[in-house]
Amino acid sequence: MRKELINTIDRFPEYRTKIHDLYLKDEDFRSLCEDYFLCGEQLKKVKNINLSDKLLQIECQQVCLELEAELIKFLRSHA
């Protein structure tokens, strides 16, 4: 299974089946999962940056939250 699919299922286990189905069938959802995974990976990297770059950490965290909100909206609209 792809990392971005596993990542999304781990974050939203209550939607496991729906996530899997949408990932296989919907290119937009697949892309959203990929973006969410990559954002999480980037957030891990910037958290290791010194405190003077705290703004970068906050911005990255905000993007991840926005992607997460999009995922929730997508899952609820396809329930």
DSSP file (Angstrom, degrees, kcal/mol; ACC not computed):
  #  RESIDUE AA STRUCTURE BP1 BP2  ACC     N-H-->O    O-->H-N    N-H-->O    O-->H-N    TCO  KAPPA ALPHA  PHI   PSI    X-CA   Y-CA   Z-CA
    1    1 A M              0   0    0      0, 0.0     2,-0.1     0, 0.0     0, 0.0   0.000 360.0 360.0 360.0 144.7    0.0    0.0    0.0
    2    2 A R     >  -     0   0    0      1,-0.1     4,-2.3     4,-0.0     3,-0.3  -0.364 360.0-121.7 -72.1 148.9    1.3    3.5   -0.8
    3    3 A K  H  > S+     0   0    0      1,-0.2     4,-2.8     2,-0.2     5,-0.2   0.877 110.9  52.6 -58.1 -42.2    2.5    5.7    2.0
    4    4 A E  H  > S+     0   0    0      2,-0.2     4,-1.8     1,-0.2    -1,-0.2   0.841 109.8  49.1 -68.2 -31.0    0.1    8.5    1.4
    5    5 A L  H  > S+     0   0    0     -3,-0.3     4,-2.5     2,-0.2    -2,-0.2   0.933 113.1  46.4 -69.9 -46.6   -2.9    6.0    1.6
    6    6 A I  H  X S+     0   0    0     -4,-2.3     4,-2.8     1,-0.2    -2,-0.2   0.912 111.4  53.2 -60.5 -43.5   -1.6    4.5    4.8
    7    7 A N  H  X S+     0   0    0     -4,-2.8     4,-1.7     2,-0.2    -1,-0.2   0.909 110.7  45.9 -58.1 -45.1   -1.0    8.0    6.3
    8    8 A T  H  X S+     0   0    0     -4,-1.8     4,-2.2     2,-0.2    -1,-0.2   0.905 113.4  48.7 -68.3 -41.9   -4.6    9.1    5.5
    9    9 A I  H  < S+     0   0    0     -4,-2.5    -2,-0.2     1,-0.2    -1,-0.2   0.905 109.8  52.8 -64.3 -40.8   -6.1    5.9    6.9
   10   10 A D  H  < S+     0   0    0     -4,-2.8    -1,-0.2     1,-0.2    -2,-0.2   0.873 112.8  44.7 -61.4 -36.7   -4.0    6.2   10.0
   11   11 A R  H  < S+     0   0    0     -4,-1.7    -2,-0.2     1,-0.2    -1,-0.2   0.843 128.3  26.3 -76.6 -33.9   -5.3    9.8   10.5
   12   12 A F    ><  +     0   0    0     -4,-2.2     3,-2.0    -5,-0.1    -1,-0.2  -0.537  67.8 160.8-128.0  64.9   -8.9    8.9    9.8
   13   13 A P  G >  S+     0   0    0      0, 0.0     3,-1.6     0, 0.0     4,-0.2   0.768  71.1  67.1 -61.7 -25.6   -9.4    5.2   10.7
   14   14 A E  G 3  S+     0   0    0      1,-0.3     3,-0.2    -3,-0.1     4,-0.1   0.678 104.1  45.9 -68.8 -15.3  -13.2    5.6   10.9
   15   15 A Y  G <> S+     0   0    0     -3,-2.0     4,-3.2    -6,-0.2     5,-0.3   0.079  75.7 128.0-109.4  20.9  -13.2    6.2    7.1
   16   16 A R  H <> S+     0   0    0     -3,-1.6     4,-2.3     1,-0.2     5,-0.2   0.881  75.4  40.6 -47.0 -55.4  -10.9    3.4    6.2
   17   17 A T  H  > S+     0   0    0      1,-0.2     4,-2.5     2,-0.2    -1,-0.2   0.917 116.9  49.0 -64.7 -43.9  -13.1    1.7    3.6
   18   18 A K  H  > S+     0   0    0      2,-0.2     4,-2.9     1,-0.2     5,-0.3   0.904 111.2  50.4 -62.8 -42.4  -14.2    5.1    2.1
   19   19 A I  H  X S+     0   0    0     -4,-3.2     4,-2.7     2,-0.2    -2,-0.2   0.940 111.5  47.9 -60.5 -47.8  -10.6    6.3    1.9
   20   20 A H  H  X S+     0   0    0     -4,-2.3     4,-1.8    -5,-0.3    -2,-0.2   0.928 114.3  46.1 -60.6 -46.4   -9.4    3.1    0.2
   21   21 A D  H  X S+     0   0    0     -4,-2.5     4,-1.8     1,-0.2     5,-0.2   0.938 115.3  45.4 -63.1 -47.7  -12.3    3.3   -2.4
   22   22 A L  H  X S+     0   0    0     -4,-2.9     4,-3.2     1,-0.2     8,-0.3   0.889 109.3  56.3 -64.3 -38.4  -11.8    6.9   -3.1
   23   23 A Y  H  < S+     0   0    0     -4,-2.7    -1,-0.2    -5,-0.3    -2,-0.2   0.895 112.3  42.4 -60.6 -39.7   -8.1    6.6   -3.4
   24   24 A L  H  < S+     0   0    0     -4,-1.8    -1,-0.2    -5,-0.2    -2,-0.2   0.822 126.3  31.5 -74.9 -31.1   -8.5    3.9   -6.1
   25   25 A K  H  < S+     0   0    0     -4,-1.8     2,-0.6     1,-0.2    -2,-0.2   0.722 108.8  61.6-103.0 -24.8  -11.3    5.7   -8.0
   26   26 A D     X  -     0   0    0     -4,-3.2     4,-2.3    -5,-0.2     5,-0.2  -0.905  51.2-166.5-120.5 113.7  -10.8    9.4   -7.7
   27   27 A E  H  > S+     0   0    0     -2,-0.6     4,-2.4     1,-0.2     5,-0.2   0.858  92.6  54.3 -63.5 -36.9   -7.7   11.2   -9.0
   28   28 A D  H  > S+     0   0    0      2,-0.2     4,-2.1     1,-0.2    -1,-0.2   0.914 110.4  46.2 -64.3 -42.6   -8.5   14.4   -7.0
   29   29 A F  H  > S+     0   0    0      2,-0.2     4,-2.5    -7,-0.2    -2,-0.2   0.915 111.4  52.0 -66.0 -42.4   -8.7   12.5   -3.8
   30   30 A R  H  X S+     0   0    0     -4,-2.3     4,-2.1    -8,-0.3    -2,-0.2   0.912 110.4  48.6 -59.3 -43.5   -5.5   10.6   -4.5
   31   31 A S  H  X S+     0   0    0     -4,-2.4     4,-2.6     2,-0.2    -1,-0.2   0.888 109.6  52.2 -64.4 -40.0   -3.7   13.9   -5.2
   32   32 A L  H  X S+     0   0    0     -4,-2.1     4,-2.4     2,-0.2    -2,-0.2   0.898 109.1  50.0 -63.3 -41.4   -5.1   15.4   -1.9
   33   33 A C  H  X S+     0   0    0     -4,-2.5     4,-2.3     2,-0.2    -2,-0.2   0.901 111.1  49.5 -62.9 -41.3   -3.8   12.3    0.0
   34   34 A E  H  X S+     0   0    0     -4,-2.1     4,-2.7     2,-0.2    -2,-0.2   0.927 111.6  48.0 -63.4 -45.5   -0.4   12.8   -1.6
   35   35 A D  H  X S+     0   0    0     -4,-2.6     4,-2.5     1,-0.2    -2,-0.2   0.908 111.7  50.2 -61.8 -42.4   -0.3   16.5   -0.8
   36   36 A Y  H  X S+     0   0    0     -4,-2.4     4,-2.1     2,-0.2    -1,-0.2   0.906 112.0  47.8 -63.6 -42.7   -1.3   15.8    2.8
   37   37 A F  H  X S+     0   0    0     -4,-2.3     4,-2.1     2,-0.2    -2,-0.2   0.942 113.1  47.2 -62.8 -48.5    1.4   13.1    3.2
   38   38 A L  H  X S+     0   0    0     -4,-2.7     4,-2.4     1,-0.2    -2,-0.2   0.873 110.3  53.0 -63.5 -37.3    4.1   15.4    1.7
   39   39 A C  H  X S+     0   0    0     -4,-2.5     4,-2.6    -5,-0.2    -1,-0.2   0.912 108.6  50.3 -63.9 -42.2    3.0   18.3    3.9
   40   40 A G  H  X S+     0   0    0     -4,-2.1     4,-1.9     2,-0.2    -2,-0.2   0.892 110.4  49.7 -62.6 -39.7    3.3   16.1    7.0
   41   41 A E  H  X S+     0   0    0     -4,-2.1     4,-1.6     2,-0.2    -2,-0.2   0.910 111.7  48.3 -65.0 -42.3    6.8   15.0    5.9
   42   42 A Q  H  X S+     0   0    0     -4,-2.4     4,-2.6     1,-0.2     5,-0.2   0.896 108.0  55.1 -64.7 -40.0    7.8   18.6    5.4
   43   43 A L  H  X S+     0   0    0     -4,-2.6     4,-1.6     1,-0.2    -1,-0.2   0.891 104.9  53.5 -61.3 -39.7    6.4   19.6    8.8
   44   44 A K  H  < S+     0   0    0     -4,-1.9     4,-0.4     1,-0.2    -1,-0.2   0.899 111.0  47.4 -60.3 -39.9    8.6   16.9   10.4
   45   45 A K  H >< S+     0   0    0     -4,-1.6     3,-1.3     1,-0.2    -2,-0.2   0.928 111.4  47.9 -68.6 -45.7   11.6   18.5    8.7
   46   46 A V  H >< S+     0   0    0     -4,-2.6     3,-1.3     1,-0.3    -1,-0.2   0.738  99.8  67.5 -72.9 -19.7   10.9   22.1    9.7
   47   47 A K  T 3< S+     0   0    0     -4,-1.6    -1,-0.3     1,-0.3    -2,-0.2   0.732  97.1  56.1 -68.4 -19.3   10.2   21.1   13.3
   48   48 A N  T <  S+     0   0    0     -3,-1.3    -1,-0.3    -4,-0.4    -2,-0.2   0.460  87.1 101.7 -89.4  -1.8   13.9   20.3   13.5
   49   49 A I  S <  S-     0   0    0     -3,-1.3     8,-0.0    -4,-0.2    -3,-0.0  -0.505  86.3 -90.4 -80.3 151.9   14.9   23.8   12.3
   50   50 A N    >   -     0   0    0     -2,-0.2     3,-1.9     1,-0.1    -1,-0.1  -0.079  40.7-100.3 -61.3 164.7   16.0   26.2   15.0
   51   51 A L  G >  S+     0   0    0      1,-0.3     3,-1.4     2,-0.1     4,-0.1   0.668 113.9  74.8 -63.9 -19.2   13.5   28.5   16.7
   52   52 A S  G 3  S+     0   0    0      1,-0.3     3,-0.3     2,-0.1    -1,-0.3   0.731  95.1  53.5 -67.3 -18.9   14.4   31.5   14.6
   53   53 A D  G <>  +     0   0    0     -3,-1.9     4,-1.4     1,-0.2     3,-0.5  -0.064  69.2 124.6-103.3  32.2   12.4   29.8   11.8
   54   54 A K  H <>  +     0   0    0     -3,-1.4     4,-2.4     1,-0.2    -1,-0.2   0.839  67.5  61.8 -60.4 -34.5    9.3   29.3   13.9
   55   55 A L  H  > S+     0   0    0     -3,-0.3     4,-2.6     1,-0.2    -1,-0.2   0.904 101.3  52.0 -60.2 -41.3    7.2   31.2   11.3
   56   56 A L  H  > S+     0   0    0     -3,-0.5     4,-2.4     1,-0.2    -1,-0.2   0.901 109.2  50.4 -60.7 -41.6    8.1   28.5    8.7
   57   57 A Q  H  X S+     0   0    0     -4,-1.4     4,-2.4     2,-0.2    -2,-0.2   0.921 111.4  47.8 -62.0 -44.5    6.9   25.8   11.1
   58   58 A I  H  X S+     0   0    0     -4,-2.4     4,-2.3     2,-0.2    -2,-0.2   0.910 112.0  49.4 -64.8 -43.1    3.6   27.6   11.8
   59   59 A E  H  X S+     0   0    0     -4,-2.6     4,-2.1     2,-0.2    -1,-0.2   0.914 112.3  47.7 -63.1 -43.1    3.0   28.2    8.1
   60   60 A C  H  X S+     0   0    0     -4,-2.4     4,-2.2     1,-0.2    -1,-0.2   0.906 111.2  51.0 -64.8 -41.5    3.7   24.5    7.3
   61   61 A Q  H  X S+     0   0    0     -4,-2.4     4,-2.2     1,-0.2    -1,-0.2   0.887 108.6  52.6 -62.7 -39.4    1.4   23.4   10.1
   62   62 A Q  H  X S+     0   0    0     -4,-2.3     4,-2.2     2,-0.2    -2,-0.2   0.907 108.0  50.3 -63.9 -42.5   -1.3   25.7    8.8
   63   63 A V  H  X S+     0   0    0     -4,-2.1     4,-2.4     1,-0.2    -2,-0.2   0.917 109.7  51.2 -62.2 -42.7   -1.1   24.2    5.3
   64   64 A C  H  X S+     0   0    0     -4,-2.2     4,-2.4     1,-0.2    -1,-0.2   0.908 110.0  49.4 -61.3 -41.9   -1.3   20.7    6.8
   65   65 A L  H  X S+     0   0    0     -4,-2.2     4,-2.2     2,-0.2    -1,-0.2   0.880 110.0  51.1 -65.1 -37.8   -4.4   21.7    8.7
   66   66 A E  H  X S+     0   0    0     -4,-2.2     4,-1.9     2,-0.2    -2,-0.2   0.905 111.2  47.6 -65.9 -41.1   -6.0   23.1    5.6
   67   67 A L  H  X S+     0   0    0     -4,-2.4     4,-2.4     2,-0.2    -2,-0.2   0.893 110.2  52.8 -65.7 -39.2   -5.3   19.9    3.7
   68   68 A E  H  X S+     0   0    0     -4,-2.4     4,-2.4     1,-0.2    -2,-0.2   0.909 108.0  50.7 -61.9 -42.0   -6.8   17.9    6.6
   69   69 A A  H  X S+     0   0    0     -4,-2.2     4,-2.5     1,-0.2    -1,-0.2   0.889 109.3  51.3 -63.2 -39.4   -9.9   20.0    6.5
   70   70 A E  H  X S+     0   0    0     -4,-1.9     4,-2.6     2,-0.2    -2,-0.2   0.905 108.9  51.0 -63.7 -41.7  -10.2   19.4    2.7
   71   71 A L  H  X S+     0   0    0     -4,-2.4     4,-2.8     2,-0.2    -2,-0.2   0.932 110.6  48.2 -61.1 -45.7   -9.8   15.6    3.3
   72   72 A I  H  X S+     0   0    0     -4,-2.4     4,-2.6     1,-0.2     5,-0.2   0.929 112.3  49.0 -61.0 -45.5  -12.6   15.7    5.9
   73   73 A K  H  X S+     0   0    0     -4,-2.5     4,-2.2     1,-0.2    -1,-0.2   0.918 112.4  48.5 -59.5 -44.4  -14.9   17.7    3.6
   74   74 A F  H  X S+     0   0    0     -4,-2.6     4,-1.0     1,-0.2    -2,-0.2   0.927 112.8  47.6 -62.4 -46.4  -14.2   15.3    0.7
   75   75 A L  H  < S+     0   0    0     -4,-2.8     3,-0.3     1,-0.2    -2,-0.2   0.897 113.5  47.2 -64.5 -41.3  -14.9   12.2    2.9
   76   76 A R  H >< S+     0   0    0     -4,-2.6     3,-1.1     1,-0.2    -1,-0.2   0.857 110.1  52.3 -69.6 -34.9  -18.1   13.6    4.3
   77   77 A S  H 3< S+     0   0    0     -4,-2.2    -1,-0.2     1,-0.2    -2,-0.2   0.695 113.8  44.1 -75.7 -16.5  -19.4   14.7    0.9
   78   78 A H  T 3<        0   0    0     -4,-1.0    -1,-0.2    -3,-0.3    -2,-0.2   0.104 360.0 360.0-111.1  20.3  -18.8   11.2   -0.5
   79   79 A A    <         0   0    0     -3,-1.1    -1,-0.1    -5,-0.1    -2,-0.1   0.474 360.0 360.0 -80.1 360.0  -20.2    9.3    2.5
